[in-house]
Amino acid sequence: VQLQASGGGLVQAGGSLRLSCVASGDRFRDSAVGWYRQAPGMPREWVASRVLGGATNYADSVKGRFAISRDNAKNTAYLEMNNLKPEDTAVYYCRLFKCDTWGQGTQVTVSS
């Protein structure tokens, strides 16, 4: 399985972005998915996850602003990010938990 993340970019504070993570192979629909992020000089941190049954969980810092979803027909996971803040600036990574596979990351930069 390989993951390809995209959708990052430069946005002003208060703006929105939608990240996508496309998985190759047939393991996607059997695995929970998650998004993580890593700011410069900081450890990678968990942002959101969605289990197979549909339940979602979010870090307190993004709760109410971010939404994780998936489309099994497209082997794709999404992270909808609204009301972005400068502290959301980071490289964002997707992850398939079952096979512990990570995407390559996509840069999100939020200007004040």
One Martini backbone bead per residue (centre of mass of N, CA, C, O) as a GRO file, in nm:
protein
  112
    1VAL     BB    1   0.096   0.036   0.022
    2GLN     BB    2   0.011   0.368  -0.091
    3LEU     BB    3   0.043   0.722  -0.015
    4GLN     BB    4  -0.128   1.027  -0.141
    5ALA     BB    5  -0.079   1.355  -0.071
    6SER     BB    6  -0.301   1.650  -0.086
    7GLY     BB    7  -0.392   2.019  -0.075
    8GLY     BB    8  -0.197   2.202  -0.006
    9GLY     BB    9  -0.098   2.541   0.122
   10LEU     BB   10  -0.172   2.884   0.095
   11VAL     BB   11  -0.333   3.060   0.370
   12GLN     BB   12  -0.543   3.246   0.532
   13ALA     BB   13  -0.674   3.336   0.797
   14GLY     BB   14  -0.991   3.161   0.792
   15GLY     BB   15  -0.950   2.953   0.602
   16SER     BB   16  -0.948   2.682   0.352
   17LEU     BB   17  -0.896   2.319   0.334
   18ARG     BB   18  -0.840   2.013   0.132
   19LEU     BB   19  -0.739   1.702   0.203
   20SER     BB   20  -0.575   1.425   0.038
   21CYS     BB   21  -0.580   1.048   0.037
   22VAL     BB   22  -0.434   0.812  -0.169
   23ALA     BB   23  -0.478   0.464  -0.220
   24SER     BB   24  -0.325   0.183  -0.282
   25GLY     BB   25  -0.485  -0.086  -0.328
   26ASP     BB   26  -0.683  -0.312  -0.079
   27ARG     BB   27  -0.654  -0.180   0.235
   28PHE     BB   28  -0.827   0.067   0.297
   29ARG     BB   29  -1.120  -0.055   0.385
   30ASP     BB   30  -0.964  -0.215   0.645
   31SER     BB   31  -0.892   0.082   0.762
   32ALA     BB   32  -0.797   0.304   0.955
   33VAL     BB   33  -0.772   0.663   0.969
   34GLY     BB   34  -0.520   0.935   0.957
   35TRP     BB   35  -0.405   1.251   1.092
   36TYR     BB   36  -0.105   1.443   1.075
   37ARG     BB   37   0.147   1.669   1.226
   38GLN     BB   38   0.442   1.890   1.142
   39ALA     BB   39   0.626   2.114   1.286
   40PRO     BB   40   0.883   2.301   1.320
   41GLY     BB   41   1.064   2.143   1.577
   42MET     BB   42   0.839   1.924   1.601
   43PRO     BB   43   0.645   1.684   1.676
   44ARG     BB   44   0.442   1.455   1.585
   45GLU     BB   45   0.082   1.490   1.548
   46TRP     BB   46  -0.228   1.426   1.621
   47VAL     BB   47  -0.556   1.505   1.469
   48ALA     BB   48  -0.713   1.252   1.320
   49SER     BB   49  -0.983   0.997   1.318
   50ARG     BB   50  -1.114   0.694   1.143
   51VAL     BB   51  -1.315   0.440   1.170
   52LEU     BB   52  -1.494   0.189   1.027
   53GLY     BB   53  -1.770   0.278   1.177
   54GLY     BB   54  -1.721   0.624   1.174
   55ALA     BB   55  -1.572   0.717   1.396
   56THR     BB   56  -1.451   1.021   1.547
   57ASN     BB   57  -1.139   1.203   1.610
   58TYR     BB   58  -0.998   1.489   1.796
   59ALA     BB   59  -0.812   1.732   1.852
   60ASP     BB   60  -0.858   2.004   2.040
   61SER     BB   61  -0.726   2.214   1.832
   62VAL     BB   62  -0.957   2.111   1.589
   63LYS     BB   63  -1.216   2.115   1.711
   64GLY     BB   64  -1.474   2.233   1.489
   65ARG     BB   65  -1.278   2.265   1.211
   66PHE     BB   66  -1.236   1.967   1.155
   67ALA     BB   67  -1.273   1.697   0.895
   68ILE     BB   68  -1.313   1.353   0.864
   69SER     BB   69  -1.295   1.139   0.570
   70ARG     BB   70  -1.439   0.885   0.339
   71ASP     BB   71  -1.379   0.696   0.019
   72ASN     BB   72  -1.382   0.375  -0.077
   73ALA     BB   73  -1.426   0.397  -0.389
   74LYS     BB   74  -1.148   0.598  -0.390
   75ASN     BB   75  -0.931   0.551  -0.176
   76THR     BB   76  -1.015   0.808   0.022
   77ALA     BB   77  -0.897   1.068   0.225
   78TYR     BB   78  -1.006   1.341   0.440
   79LEU     BB   79  -0.932   1.701   0.522
   80GLU     BB   80  -1.125   1.937   0.663
   81MET     BB   81  -1.031   2.290   0.678
   82ASN     BB   82  -1.126   2.539   0.908
   83ASN     BB   83  -1.040   2.817   1.041
   84LEU     BB   84  -0.753   2.892   1.003
   85LYS     BB   85  -0.433   2.890   1.164
   86PRO     BB   86  -0.108   2.952   1.213
   87GLU     BB   87  -0.081   2.688   1.406
   88ASP     BB   88  -0.145   2.490   1.147
   89THR     BB   89   0.130   2.492   1.056
   90ALA     BB   90   0.228   2.217   0.840
   91VAL     BB   91   0.287   1.886   0.795
   92TYR     BB   92   0.072   1.655   0.639
   93TYR     BB   93  -0.039   1.324   0.740
   94CYS     BB   94  -0.117   1.007   0.644
   95ARG     BB   95  -0.289   0.702   0.779
   96LEU     BB   96  -0.264   0.351   0.806
   97PHE     BB   97  -0.309   0.143   1.069
   98LYS     BB   98  -0.293  -0.161   0.991
   99CYS     BB   99  -0.001  -0.103   0.814
  100ASP     BB  100   0.154   0.151   0.890
  101THR     BB  101   0.098   0.383   0.671
  102TRP     BB  102   0.255   0.659   0.501
  103GLY     BB  103   0.263   0.952   0.381
  104GLN     BB  104   0.453   1.230   0.247
  105GLY     BB  105   0.312   1.492   0.257
  106THR     BB  106   0.162   1.825   0.322
  107GLN     BB  107   0.171   2.164   0.292
  108VAL     BB  108   0.073   2.399   0.550
  109THR     BB  109   0.001   2.756   0.522
  110VAL     BB  110  -0.064   3.017   0.765
  111SER     BB  111  -0.155   3.341   0.748
  112SER     BB  112  -0.198   3.655   0.933
   0.00000   0.00000   0.00000
